[in-house]
Amino acid sequence: MASVFLYHVVGDLTVGKPEMVEFYETETVESAIRAIGESTECGIPVWRKRSSPSSLPGFVENSEMRQQRFVGILNSLDIVAFLAKSECLQEEKAMKIPVSEVVSPDNTLLKQVDPGTRLIDALEMMKQGVRRLLVPKSVVWRGMSKRFSILYNGKWLKNNENSSSSSGLAADSNRPTKSMTSSRDKFCCLSREDVIRFLIGVLGALAPLPLTSISTLGIINLNYNFIEASLPAIEATRRPQCDPSAIAVLEQTENEQQFKIIGEISASKLWKCDYLAAAWALANLYAGQFVMGVEDNMSSRSFSDFLQTSFPGGEQNGTATKAKKFSSRSIGFNPTSPTRLSIGRSMYRGRSAPLTCKTSSSLAAVMAQMLSHRATHVWVTEADSDDVLVGVVGYGEILTAVTKQPSAFVPSNRSYEAFGNDTQS
């Protein structure tokens, strides 16, 4: 395990992080869409409002009370799936529904930690399922900005007001100074993307791990959600929730023995899209059609524009209606065509194409892909193919890789690697 995780603390990653503003479960879906557009990891933490007497002036809320107020994390896929329900498509007031009816409650996705918590401990929490770390902003670091952990005399400094007066370390001019503020209830939210961004900055300390292939590290996740392109896109919302929040859209190869990935239905892809348009498409199109147009339609449309359109080939109020194309561009499909897609792959190899890598790709390359595209995952294809799907690599797999002992690096499947010879003596 790299020593960089032992000599850094959570506070190192929070320098410059903005103060978190709580988003309450009583807010509307419309407000959530705006908040998600400004968030990281395509989702926002949802909170319950403080109840009396915690709402009274001067009352100090402890970490346990704050943890109980946390509801869960709401992402873009959750909202699109909710709006795609038949009862929501028929009512324009769906955008005014409180998010408490949309978010999936999960109190374990967030945990409050002290700024002095060792980074290795924080990584272990995230490996166990924690997606956000709530870090108090009552400590303002100066000087070195805690670029390195402050480990003195074999003891970790406690970054709180009670320990500052007795530590006596501020007198040493060779040590980083810290200044305490009297602010309360001010926090920043540390995401897994922040951790990956930190890892990119310390690749040298992780050597030779960053240049090792993901197949050698054995971190390719073979248990992923998928849906065939010929099935209705709404079927993707019936898949069990997983991490990452993504469903691969597959179609069979010519020999029908393998599946190729042609797109994905995920929180990452839906992050900046037109939510109402995406909801209509999710409810009315096939999965293959959905992924071809999900990135192309970025214009604002009224909800009534989509309410007037029935399922392709269907009728509304006894009168046949012409289905509107999901994309504002010419995406090359006929909504009334048979379920079997016959569209050339070049038609959707653009912004709608899924983010992929090879089984031979290095860990550093995969992390760079995720950060440059602001994605939560990368789909993994065979070394000799651009689209035959093998698995997926997300935040959890990367955190597992960087905290493994070097002796634990073994290929998860020998077929991933091209060793040059099919047989070895």
Backbone torsions as a table, in degrees:
resi	resn	phi	psi	omega
1	MET	NA	134.6	-177.6
2	ALA	-66.3	137.9	-179.4
3	SER	-66.9	-16.0	-179.2
4	VAL	-60.8	-28.0	179.3
5	PHE	-78.1	-21.5	-179.7
6	LEU	-87.3	-26.2	-175.1
7	TYR	-110.0	19.1	170.5
8	HIS	-126.0	153.3	178.7
9	VAL	-122.9	169.0	-177.2
10	VAL	-58.7	-34.6	-179.5
11	GLY	-59.7	-25.1	178.4
12	ASP	-62.8	-30.4	-175.2
13	LEU	-91.0	-7.4	-175.5
14	THR	-100.2	-0.8	179.9
15	VAL	-62.2	122.1	-179.8
16	GLY	86.2	-2.6	179.1
17	LYS	-71.4	135.9	-179.9
18	PRO	-72.1	159.6	178.1
19	GLU	-69.6	136.4	-180.0
20	MET	-77.9	135.0	174.6
21	VAL	-108.4	121.8	-176.0
22	GLU	-66.3	135.0	175.6
23	PHE	-105.7	118.0	-171.7
24	TYR	-88.8	153.5	-178.6
25	GLU	-67.4	-14.3	178.0
26	THR	-83.5	-8.2	177.8
27	GLU	-69.5	160.1	-176.0
28	THR	-86.5	164.6	175.4
29	VAL	-60.1	-38.1	179.1
30	GLU	-61.2	-41.0	177.6
31	SER	-67.5	-36.1	179.6
32	ALA	-64.8	-37.6	178.9
33	ILE	-61.5	-42.6	178.0
34	ARG	-65.9	-40.5	-178.6
35	ALA	-68.2	-39.2	179.7
36	ILE	-65.4	-34.7	178.8
37	GLY	-62.0	-23.1	-179.8
38	GLU	-102.9	4.3	-174.3
39	SER	-97.5	177.4	173.4
40	THR	-108.5	158.7	-179.1
41	GLU	58.3	24.0	172.8
42	CYS	59.2	23.4	-178.5
43	GLY	-154.1	163.6	-179.4
44	ILE	-132.1	142.7	172.7
45	PRO	-70.5	140.2	179.7
46	VAL	-113.8	135.7	-174.6
47	TRP	-124.1	154.6	167.0
48	ARG	-87.4	149.5	177.0
49	LYS	-71.1	152.6	178.4
50	ARG	-67.0	139.3	177.8
51	SER	-102.8	159.9	177.7
52	SER	-64.4	141.7	3.9
53	PRO	-90.8	7.7	-176.8
54	SER	-65.1	-20.5	179.8
55	SER	-84.6	-6.9	-179.0
56	LEU	-72.6	147.6	178.6
57	PRO	-61.3	138.2	178.2
58	GLY	90.0	-9.9	-179.8
59	PHE	-79.9	131.2	-179.8
60	VAL	-101.4	118.4	-179.4
61	GLU	-85.5	127.2	179.3
62	ASN	-84.1	173.2	-174.4
63	SER	-66.2	-34.3	180.0
64	GLU	-67.0	-41.6	177.8
65	MET	-65.1	-38.9	179.8
66	ARG	-67.9	-38.3	178.6
67	GLN	-63.8	-36.3	179.6
68	GLN	-69.4	-25.1	179.1
69	ARG	-79.8	-17.3	-179.7
70	PHE	-72.5	129.8	-176.6
71	VAL	-96.9	-56.1	-176.9
72	GLY	173.5	-172.5	179.3
73	ILE	-113.5	127.5	-179.2
74	LEU	-104.5	126.6	179.0
75	ASN	-118.5	176.6	-174.6
76	SER	-65.8	-35.4	179.3
77	LEU	-66.1	-35.8	176.8
78	ASP	-59.7	-43.2	-177.2
79	ILE	-69.8	-44.6	-179.4
80	VAL	-63.0	-41.5	178.7
81	ALA	-64.3	-36.7	178.5
82	PHE	-67.9	-45.6	-179.2
83	LEU	-68.3	-21.7	-178.7
84	ALA	-79.6	-9.9	178.3
85	LYS	-64.2	147.1	-174.8
86	SER	-58.9	-39.7	-178.5
87	GLU	-68.0	-26.3	178.6
88	CYS	-82.3	-37.2	179.1
89	LEU	-64.0	-23.8	-178.0
90	GLN	-91.5	-3.7	-178.4
91	GLU	-132.5	122.4	-179.9
92	GLU	-70.2	-20.3	-178.2
93	LYS	-74.7	1.6	179.3
94	ALA	-59.8	-30.2	179.7
95	MET	-69.5	-16.0	-179.0
96	LYS	-98.1	1.3	179.8
97	ILE	-71.2	138.6	177.9
98	PRO	-65.1	148.1	-176.1
99	VAL	-70.3	-11.6	176.3
100	SER	-60.2	-23.8	178.7
101	GLU	-88.7	-2.5	-176.2
102	VAL	-113.7	-44.4	-174.6
103	VAL	-68.0	142.1	175.9
104	SER	-88.7	115.3	-177.1
105	PRO	-62.8	128.4	175.2
106	ASP	-157.9	99.6	-174.4
107	ASN	-74.9	-7.8	-175.0
108	THR	-92.7	-2.9	-175.7
109	LEU	-79.6	-12.0	179.9
110	LEU	-133.4	144.5	179.2
111	LYS	-145.1	135.6	177.6
112	GLN	-85.3	133.0	179.7
113	VAL	-133.3	159.4	177.0
114	ASP	-80.2	148.0	178.0
115	PRO	-58.6	-24.0	179.8
116	GLY	-85.5	5.3	178.0
117	THR	-65.1	131.6	179.7
118	ARG	-60.8	145.0	-178.3
119	LEU	-63.0	-36.2	-179.9
120	ILE	-63.2	-35.3	177.6
121	ASP	-69.6	-37.2	177.6
122	ALA	-65.0	-39.5	178.8
123	LEU	-64.9	-37.4	177.8
124	GLU	-64.1	-38.3	176.9
125	MET	-61.5	-44.6	-179.1
126	MET	-67.7	-33.2	176.7
127	LYS	-66.3	-26.5	-180.0
128	GLN	-86.4	1.2	175.2
129	GLY	119.7	-7.4	177.9
130	VAL	-72.6	128.9	-177.4
131	ARG	-105.7	-21.8	177.8
132	ARG	-135.0	142.0	174.6
133	LEU	-112.4	126.1	179.1
134	LEU	-93.8	114.0	-173.5
135	VAL	-115.6	125.5	178.7
136	PRO	-61.7	141.7	177.4
137	LYS	-102.4	22.3	179.6
138	SER	-74.0	-10.8	179.4
139	VAL	-107.7	125.5	177.2
140	VAL	-112.7	113.1	-176.7
141	TRP	-90.5	140.3	179.5
142	ARG	-125.2	177.6	178.5
143	GLY	71.8	-110.3	-175.1
144	MET	-78.4	-4.3	-177.8
145	SER	55.5	28.4	178.2
146	LYS	53.7	46.3	176.5
147	ARG	-62.3	-29.2	175.3
148	PHE	-124.5	154.2	-177.2
149	SER	-67.4	153.6	-176.5
150	ILE	-102.3	83.3	-178.9
151	LEU	-106.6	108.6	-177.3
152	TYR	-124.9	136.4	175.6
153	ASN	56.0	30.4	176.7
154	GLY	74.0	12.7	-178.7
155	LYS	-128.7	141.2	176.0
156	TRP	-80.0	134.7	176.0
157	LEU	-72.9	135.7	174.3
158	LYS	-85.4	121.2	-176.8
159	ASN	-85.3	64.2	175.7
160	ASN	-140.1	169.2	-172.4
161	GLU	-69.2	-29.0	-176.6
162	ASN	-70.4	-34.0	-175.7
163	SER	-88.6	-13.9	-175.1
164	SER	-67.9	-36.9	-175.3
165	SER	-72.4	-28.9	-175.5
166	SER	-97.4	-9.0	-175.5
167	SER	-70.2	-40.8	178.1
168	GLY	69.2	15.9	-176.6
169	LEU	-91.1	-15.1	-176.6
170	ALA	-68.4	-17.4	-177.4
171	ALA	-73.2	-21.0	-178.8
172	ASP	-81.1	116.2	-175.5
173	SER	-71.8	-14.9	-179.6
174	ASN	-85.4	-4.0	-178.1
175	ARG	-108.5	150.2	179.9
176	PRO	-63.1	138.7	-179.7
177	THR	-93.6	154.9	178.5
178	LYS	-136.0	147.2	-179.1
179	SER	-125.8	127.6	-178.8
180	MET	-91.3	142.8	175.1
181	THR	-113.6	164.4	-178.4
182	SER	-94.6	10.5	-178.4
183	SER	-68.6	141.3	178.3
184	ARG	-124.2	155.3	176.6
185	ASP	57.1	32.6	174.3
186	LYS	-114.1	123.3	-175.1
187	PHE	-135.1	158.5	167.4
188	CYS	-121.0	155.1	-175.6
189	CYS	-109.1	119.8	-179.7
190	LEU	-98.0	122.3	-177.6
191	SER	-103.0	170.7	177.9
192	ARG	-68.1	-27.5	175.2
193	GLU	-63.8	-37.5	176.4
194	ASP	-61.6	-38.1	179.4
195	VAL	-66.6	-45.0	179.0
196	ILE	-62.7	-38.5	178.4
197	ARG	-63.5	-37.4	176.5
198	PHE	-65.9	-41.5	-179.1
199	LEU	-62.8	-36.7	177.7
200	ILE	-60.9	-33.3	-178.9
201	GLY	-78.0	-12.0	-178.7
202	VAL	-125.2	34.4	-177.6
203	LEU	-59.5	-34.8	-179.3
204	GLY	-61.0	-36.0	-179.8
205	ALA	-72.9	-16.7	-178.9
206	LEU	-96.4	-2.1	-176.4
207	ALA	-57.1	144.1	3.1
208	PRO	-92.0	14.0	-174.8
209	LEU	-55.6	-45.1	-175.0
210	PRO	-59.8	-28.7	-177.9
211	LEU	-92.8	2.3	177.8
212	THR	-81.0	140.7	-178.9
213	SER	-70.3	151.7	-177.8
214	ILE	-67.8	-25.5	176.9
215	SER	-73.0	-38.0	176.6
216	THR	-65.0	-36.5	178.3
217	LEU	-72.3	-18.3	178.8
218	GLY	69.8	35.8	-175.3
219	ILE	-110.6	9.9	178.9
220	ILE	-76.3	119.5	-179.0
221	ASN	-80.9	115.4	-178.8
222	LEU	-89.2	-8.7	-179.0
223	ASN	-101.5	89.8	-178.4
224	TYR	-128.0	158.8	177.0
225	ASN	-85.0	142.8	178.7
226	PHE	-148.9	163.3	177.1
227	ILE	-146.8	142.9	178.6
228	GLU	-76.3	147.0	-175.3
229	ALA	-62.2	-26.0	-176.6
230	SER	-83.5	-5.2	179.9
231	LEU	-89.8	155.2	175.5
232	PRO	-57.8	139.0	-177.1
233	ALA	-62.0	-28.1	-177.7
234	ILE	-63.5	-21.0	179.0
235	GLU	-63.0	-24.7	180.0
236	ALA	-63.6	-30.2	-178.9
237	THR	-74.4	-11.8	-179.9
238	ARG	-93.9	0.3	176.0
239	ARG	-76.3	148.2	179.3
240	PRO	-62.9	146.1	180.0
241	GLN	-66.9	141.6	-179.2
242	CYS	-149.0	175.7	176.8
243	ASP	-122.1	118.5	6.6
244	PRO	-76.4	163.2	-179.5
245	SER	-82.1	80.0	-174.8
246	ALA	-154.5	146.3	177.2
247	ILE	-126.2	121.5	178.6
248	ALA	-75.8	138.2	175.3
249	VAL	-102.2	118.8	-172.0
250	LEU	-118.9	154.9	168.3
251	GLU	-137.2	149.2	-176.7
252	GLN	-72.0	149.7	174.8
253	THR	-76.0	177.0	-176.2
254	GLU	-62.8	-35.2	179.1
255	ASN	-84.4	-1.6	176.0
256	GLU	57.6	27.6	177.4
257	GLN	-110.0	-13.9	179.5
258	GLN	-132.9	163.5	178.4
259	PHE	-119.1	136.4	176.9
260	LYS	-105.1	142.2	178.0
261	ILE	-88.8	127.2	179.4
262	ILE	-111.7	-9.4	179.7
263	GLY	174.7	-170.4	179.3
264	GLU	-151.2	152.4	171.6
265	ILE	-112.9	106.2	-170.4
266	SER	-147.9	164.5	175.9
267	ALA	-65.1	-33.4	179.9
268	SER	-64.0	-47.0	-178.0
269	LYS	-70.1	-30.3	-177.1
270	LEU	-90.1	0.0	-172.7
271	TRP	-55.6	-49.1	-174.0
272	LYS	-110.4	15.1	-175.1
273	CYS	-85.3	176.1	173.1
274	ASP	-78.4	108.6	-172.5
275	TYR	-63.3	-39.9	-178.9
276	LEU	-67.9	-41.0	177.9
277	ALA	-65.6	-41.8	180.0
278	ALA	-65.1	-38.0	179.0
279	ALA	-64.9	-42.6	177.9
280	TRP	-62.1	-45.1	-178.7
281	ALA	-65.4	-38.3	179.9
282	LEU	-63.4	-34.8	-178.0
283	ALA	-83.3	-19.8	-170.6
284	ASN	-119.6	-16.5	-175.1
285	LEU	-108.4	165.1	172.3
286	TYR	-80.4	159.8	-174.4
287	ALA	-59.8	-41.0	179.0
288	GLY	-63.6	-39.8	177.4
289	GLN	-68.0	-38.1	-178.0
290	PHE	-61.5	-47.9	-175.2
291	VAL	-71.8	-18.2	178.4
292	MET	-76.7	-24.2	-176.3
293	GLY	-117.8	-0.2	-171.8
294	VAL	-64.6	-31.2	-177.7
295	GLU	-92.8	-14.2	-172.8
296	ASP	-83.7	-25.3	-175.8
297	ASN	-94.7	98.5	-178.1
298	MET	-114.7	4.1	-177.8
299	SER	-83.9	156.8	178.8
300	SER	-81.6	133.8	178.5
301	ARG	-136.2	149.9	178.5
302	SER	-78.8	154.6	-177.7
303	PHE	-63.3	-34.6	-177.4
304	SER	-66.0	-24.9	178.2
305	ASP	-60.4	-34.3	-176.6
306	PHE	-93.2	-23.0	177.9
307	LEU	-68.2	-24.4	-177.0
308	GLN	-82.0	-3.7	-176.0
309	THR	-108.7	127.6	179.6
310	SER	-91.1	-178.7	177.5
311	PHE	-63.1	143.3	-178.1
312	PRO	-49.1	124.1	177.7
313	GLY	87.7	-2.0	-176.2
314	GLY	-94.3	-172.4	179.9
315	GLU	-129.3	153.3	179.4
316	GLN	-132.8	122.1	-178.6
317	ASN	57.9	34.3	176.2
318	GLY	79.9	-0.5	-178.0
319	THR	-120.1	128.4	179.4
320	ALA	-66.9	134.7	179.5
321	THR	-118.6	148.1	179.3
322	LYS	-84.9	122.0	-177.4
323	ALA	-68.4	137.0	178.7
324	LYS	-84.4	140.6	178.2
325	LYS	-70.7	140.6	-177.3
326	PHE	-67.7	-36.5	-176.0
327	SER	-92.2	146.3	175.4
328	SER	-79.0	-13.0	175.4
329	ARG	-98.5	176.6	174.1
330	SER	-84.9	102.3	-175.1
331	ILE	-95.9	-0.6	166.2
332	GLY	79.5	31.3	173.4
333	PHE	-135.3	153.7	178.6
334	ASN	-102.7	114.7	-176.9
335	PRO	-57.8	-19.3	-178.3
336	THR	-98.5	8.1	-178.6
337	SER	-75.2	163.4	178.8
338	PRO	-59.2	165.1	-176.3
339	THR	-66.0	-28.8	-180.0
340	ARG	-73.3	119.6	-175.9
341	LEU	-79.5	140.8	178.6
342	SER	-132.1	42.0	-174.7
343	ILE	-102.3	135.6	179.1
344	GLY	-61.5	147.5	-176.0
345	ARG	-64.9	-25.9	-179.0
346	SER	-67.2	-16.9	-177.4
347	MET	-67.3	-27.0	-176.5
348	TYR	-124.3	15.5	175.2
349	ARG	-83.6	71.6	178.8
350	GLY	-144.8	-134.6	-179.6
351	ARG	-66.1	-21.9	-179.4
352	SER	-83.6	-8.7	-178.5
353	ALA	-66.6	141.8	179.0
354	PRO	-70.9	154.3	177.8
355	LEU	-81.1	118.2	-175.2
356	THR	-128.6	160.8	172.6
357	CYS	-142.5	174.0	178.8
358	LYS	-95.6	161.6	174.2
359	THR	-64.7	-22.9	179.5
360	SER	-88.1	-1.8	-179.5
361	SER	-65.9	146.2	179.5
362	SER	-79.4	160.3	179.0
363	LEU	-62.1	-40.4	179.7
364	ALA	-62.0	-40.1	-179.9
365	ALA	-65.0	-39.9	-179.9
366	VAL	-67.2	-42.8	177.5
367	MET	-62.0	-40.9	179.3
368	ALA	-64.5	-39.1	176.9
369	GLN	-60.6	-46.8	-177.5
370	MET	-62.1	-42.6	-178.1
371	LEU	-72.0	-40.4	-178.1
372	SER	-67.3	-30.3	-179.9
373	HIS	-100.8	2.1	-177.3
374	ARG	52.2	43.8	-177.9
375	ALA	-103.7	156.6	178.6
376	THR	-94.8	-4.9	-174.8
377	HIS	-164.6	165.3	174.4
378	VAL	-135.5	129.2	176.9
379	TRP	-76.8	141.6	-175.6
380	VAL	-108.6	127.3	177.8
381	THR	-113.1	167.9	-179.8
382	GLU	-62.8	154.5	-175.7
383	ALA	-63.1	-30.3	-177.7
384	ASP	-105.6	17.3	179.9
385	SER	-142.7	147.3	-178.8
386	ASP	-86.5	-17.9	-172.4
387	ASP	-144.0	3.9	174.1
388	VAL	-77.1	111.8	-169.8
389	LEU	-76.5	137.5	176.6
390	VAL	-111.8	-45.6	-177.0
391	GLY	-176.3	-156.0	-177.6
392	VAL	-145.1	150.1	174.7
393	VAL	-124.0	124.2	179.3
394	GLY	-123.7	-167.3	-179.4
395	TYR	-58.1	-44.4	-176.7
396	GLY	-60.0	-41.0	-179.5
397	GLU	-67.6	-38.2	179.4
398	ILE	-66.8	-42.4	179.2
399	LEU	-64.6	-33.9	176.2
400	THR	-65.9	-39.9	-177.8
401	ALA	-65.9	-45.1	-173.9
402	VAL	-74.9	-14.1	179.7
403	THR	-106.0	3.8	177.7
404	LYS	-77.8	153.6	170.3
405	GLN	-75.5	144.4	-178.2
406	PRO	-54.2	-32.8	-178.8
407	SER	-68.0	-14.4	-177.8
408	ALA	-86.8	-1.7	-177.0
409	PHE	-81.4	101.4	177.1
410	VAL	-134.2	147.1	178.3
411	PRO	-60.8	132.7	178.4
412	SER	-75.0	-23.3	178.2
413	ASN	-156.6	120.0	-175.2
414	ARG	-62.5	-22.7	-179.3
415	SER	-70.6	-13.3	-179.3
416	TYR	-69.5	-36.3	-172.3
417	GLU	-96.0	143.4	172.7
418	ALA	-96.7	103.3	-174.0
419	PHE	-89.1	-2.8	177.9
420	GLY	97.7	-40.3	177.9
421	ASN	-121.6	137.1	-180.0
422	ASP	-73.0	-28.8	-179.6
423	THR	-126.4	147.5	178.6
424	GLN	-127.4	145.0	-179.4
425	SER	-74.0	NA	NA
